[in-house]
Amino acid sequence: MTGSVEQPLTLAVSPRLGEVSAVVRRPPDARFFLVLGHGAGAGMRHHFLQTLSEALGQVGVTTLRYQFPYMERGYRRPDAAPALQATVRSAVNAAGLLANGLPLFAGGKSMGGRMTSQAQAERSLHAVRGLVFFGFPLHPAGDPGQERADHLAQVHLPMLFHQGTRDRLANLDLLRPVLAPLGPRVTLDIVDQADHDFALPRRLGVDQEEVCLRLAERTARWMADNAS
């Protein structure tokens, strides 16, 4: 372990949306800074994001995790896209003030990653060097489609996609042809046998801590290649 500790924060989103909670985990040997949005059904304290943040700290990545307004208020239904994207911008702006010169990246789990890329496609996120997706939600479960990825053509940054082969929200046969035209700015990292939450079948004997460390190591290597 790196000895990194969590620092709670409060982010002001807008007068209408109010404030949301956030937490920064900064390892002593930090080399990069990653803003992480949560998925639609679970907040920033979800076990996967907590474990991922700890693993990223072990490889020198500071993380800022934050709540979307609906989750902060205890609601189950996500806010409309403009509110979610405004929250992404607030988190990125806060991270920029905290980064102390570290290369800044943004993304998240499922919906958090997609809202980050939509925000970037609409208007560049300040100082962000690249986007990282932990399970890009290409379509609803059981309803294959590609429309959710249309905006990626307007994202002119390096992008790293971590995707599981058993992800019911991202059929790889549909995702690959969407990403192919985007050329070298896309890196697709396939996690064999992983589902949307990056859980592997029990018979493989690999726990989530191991999977998250693998994701973290690959993320840090990619960041090193795209930090300038």
C-alpha positions in Angstrom: 0.0 0.0 0.0 1.1 3.6 -0.6 -0.1 5.1 2.6 -2.5 7.4 0.7 -5.4 8.8 2.7 -8.8 10.2 1.6 -9.6 13.9 1.9 -13.3 14.9 1.8 -14.4 17.8 -0.3 -17.5 19.7 -1.2 -18.0 20.9 -4.8 -20.3 23.7 -5.8 -22.0 22.7 -9.0 -24.5 25.6 -9.6 -27.0 27.6 -7.7 -29.8 25.3 -8.9 -28.0 22.0 -8.4 -26.2 23.0 -5.2 -23.2 21.2 -3.8 -22.1 17.6 -4.0 -19.6 15.5 -1.9 -16.3 14.5 -3.2 -13.1 12.7 -1.9 -9.5 12.9 -3.0 -7.1 10.1 -2.5 -3.5 11.3 -3.0 -0.5 8.9 -2.8 2.8 10.3 -1.6 4.4 9.3 -5.0 1.7 10.8 -7.2 2.5 11.1 -10.9 -1.0 11.7 -12.4 -4.4 12.9 -11.4 -7.7 11.2 -12.4 -11.2 12.5 -11.9 -13.6 9.6 -11.5 -17.4 9.8 -12.0 -19.6 7.0 -10.6 -22.1 4.8 -12.5 -25.8 5.3 -12.6 -26.8 2.9 -9.8 -24.1 3.5 -7.2 -22.3 6.5 -5.8 -18.6 7.3 -5.2 -18.4 5.0 -2.2 -19.3 1.9 -4.3 -16.9 -1.0 -3.6 -15.6 -1.1 -7.1 -14.7 2.6 -7.2 -13.3 2.5 -3.7 -11.1 -0.5 -4.6 -10.1 1.0 -7.9 -9.1 4.3 -6.3 -6.9 2.4 -3.8 -5.3 0.4 -6.6 -4.7 3.6 -8.6 -3.0 5.1 -5.6 -0.6 2.1 -5.5 0.6 3.0 -8.9 1.0 6.8 -8.3 -2.4 8.1 -9.5 -4.3 10.6 -7.4 -8.1 10.3 -7.7 -11.0 12.6 -7.2 -14.3 10.8 -6.8 -17.5 12.8 -6.6 -21.3 12.4 -6.4 -23.8 13.4 -9.0 -26.6 15.6 -7.6 -29.3 12.9 -7.7 -27.1 10.5 -5.7 -26.2 13.3 -3.2 -29.9 13.8 -2.6 -30.6 10.0 -2.2 -32.6 9.7 -5.4 -32.4 6.6 -7.7 -33.1 8.3 -11.1 -30.1 10.1 -12.6 -30.3 13.8 -13.4 -30.7 15.0 -16.9 -27.5 15.0 -19.0 -26.9 18.8 -18.7 -26.8 18.5 -14.9 -24.6 15.5 -15.0 -22.2 17.2 -17.4 -22.2 20.4 -15.2 -21.1 18.2 -12.3 -18.3 16.7 -14.4 -17.0 20.2 -15.2 -17.1 21.3 -11.5 -15.2 18.2 -10.5 -12.6 18.7 -13.2 -12.2 22.4 -12.3 -11.7 21.4 -8.7 -9.1 18.8 -9.7 -7.2 21.4 -11.7 -6.8 23.5 -8.6 -5.6 20.5 -6.6 -3.4 18.8 -9.1 -0.3 20.9 -8.3 1.1 20.4 -11.8 0.2 16.7 -12.2 -1.1 15.7 -15.6 -4.9 15.7 -15.4 -7.2 13.0 -16.8 -10.9 12.4 -16.4 -13.5 9.7 -16.9 -15.2 7.2 -14.7 -17.3 4.0 -14.3 -20.1 3.5 -16.9 -22.4 6.5 -16.9 -19.7 8.7 -15.2 -17.3 8.0 -18.0 -20.0 8.6 -20.7 -21.0 11.9 -19.1 -17.4 13.0 -19.1 -16.9 12.3 -22.8 -20.2 14.0 -23.6 -19.0 17.1 -21.7 -15.7 17.0 -23.5 -17.4 16.6 -26.9 -19.6 19.7 -26.1 -16.8 21.9 -24.8 -13.2 20.9 -23.8 -12.7 20.1 -20.2 -10.0 22.5 -18.9 -6.4 21.0 -18.8 -7.6 17.4 -19.3 -5.0 15.3 -21.2 -7.2 12.2 -21.9 -10.3 10.3 -20.9 -10.4 6.9 -19.2 -13.5 4.7 -19.3 -14.1 1.8 -16.9 -16.9 0.0 -18.8 -18.3 2.4 -21.4 -22.1 1.8 -21.4 -22.7 1.5 -25.2 -26.3 0.4 -24.8 -28.8 -0.8 -22.2 -28.7 -4.4 -21.3 -30.6 -6.5 -23.8 -31.0 -3.6 -26.2 -27.9 -3.4 -28.4 -27.2 -0.1 -30.2 -24.4 2.3 -31.0 -26.0 5.8 -30.6 -24.6 6.4 -27.2 -21.1 6.5 -28.8 -21.9 9.0 -31.6 -20.4 11.9 -29.6 -17.0 10.2 -29.4 -16.1 11.4 -32.9 -16.1 15.0 -31.3 -13.7 14.0 -28.6 -10.2 15.0 -29.8 -8.3 13.6 -26.9 -6.6 10.2 -26.2 -9.1 7.7 -24.8 -8.6 4.5 -22.9 -11.5 2.0 -22.8 -11.4 -0.8 -20.3 -14.0 -3.3 -21.3 -15.0 -6.8 -20.2 -15.9 -9.5 -22.6 -19.1 -10.3 -20.6 -20.2 -6.7 -20.3 -24.0 -6.7 -21.1 -23.9 -3.0 -21.6 -21.2 -3.0 -24.3 -21.3 -5.7 -27.0 -17.7 -5.7 -28.2 -18.8 -6.5 -31.8 -20.7 -3.2 -31.7 -18.1 -1.2 -29.8 -15.0 -2.1 -32.0 -16.4 -0.7 -35.3 -17.4 2.5 -33.4 -13.9 3.0 -32.1 -12.0 2.0 -35.2 -12.6 5.2 -37.2 -11.2 7.2 -34.2 -7.8 5.9 -35.0 -4.7 6.1 -32.7 -6.4 8.3 -30.1 -8.3 5.2 -28.9 -6.8 2.4 -26.8 -9.1 -0.6 -26.1 -8.1 -2.8 -23.1 -10.0 -6.0 -23.1 -10.5 -7.8 -19.8 -11.3 -11.4 -20.6 -14.3 -12.8 -18.8 -15.1 -9.6 -16.9 -18.6 -8.3 -16.6 -19.8 -4.7 -16.5 -18.5 -4.4 -12.9 -15.3 -6.1 -13.8 -16.2 -9.2 -11.8 -14.7 -12.5 -13.1 -16.3 -15.9 -12.8 -15.5 -17.5 -9.4 -13.9 -20.5 -11.0 -11.0 -18.3 -12.1 -10.1 -17.5 -8.5 -9.4 -13.8 -9.2 -10.8 -11.3 -6.8 -11.8 -7.7 -7.5 -8.7 -6.3 -5.8 -6.5 -8.2 -8.3 -8.6 -7.0 -11.3 -8.5 -3.4 -10.1 -4.8 -3.5 -9.7 -4.5 -4.7 -13.3 -6.8 -1.9 -14.4 -4.7 0.6 -12.4 -1.4 -0.6 -13.8 -2.6 -0.4 -17.4 -4.1 3.0 -16.8 -0.9 4.4 -15.3 1.1 3.0 -18.3 -1.3 4.7 -20.7 -1.2 7.9 -18.8 2.6 7.9 -19.0 2.3 7.7 -22.8 -0.2 10.5 -23.0 0.8 12.9 -20.3 2.5 15.4 -22.5 
